[in-house]
Amino acid sequence: AKFPILDQITANLSSFTIGTSRQAIRKENTSVYGPVCVAAPYRKNGILKRLSSFALDQARETGYTYCISFISPENVISLSAHLKLSFAAIGSVHLNCREYLVMGQKL
């Protein structure tokens, strides 16, 4: 938790729910993914999909139940891309007068 936004997210984990899952989201069962930035010339080449697939597979194999990330709602390109990767907006946090969407998925 060297990053203030992660402090915000982990402090509020228990208030988030992913889908219809009944298992509580806790630090012990949740992997953090990202943030990710793919340079503009390399976008739309499947890099994000392959990167996230690898990261999610690793988290699943390690025994995590959930994966979370965060995205500024102003970053509509990233938001759209992560929704296509089966992430869902599960809440929000605020840091330095800015809102960030907490994105999550069950592994």
HELIX and SHEET records of a PDB file:
HELIX    1   1 PRO A    4  ALA A   11  1                                   8    
HELIX    2   2 LEU A   13  SER A   15  5                                   3    
HELIX    3   3 LYS A   27  ASN A   29  5                                   3    
HELIX    4   4 ALA A   40  TYR A   42  5                                   3    
HELIX    5   5 ILE A   47  THR A   62  1                                  16    
HELIX    6   6 VAL A   76  LYS A   84  1                                   9    
SHEET    1   A 4 THR A  30  VAL A  32  0                                        
SHEET    2   A 4 TYR A  66  ILE A  71  1                                        
SHEET    3   A 4 ARG A  98  LYS A 106 -1                                        
SHEET    4   A 4 ALA A  88  LEU A  95 -1                                        
END                                                                             
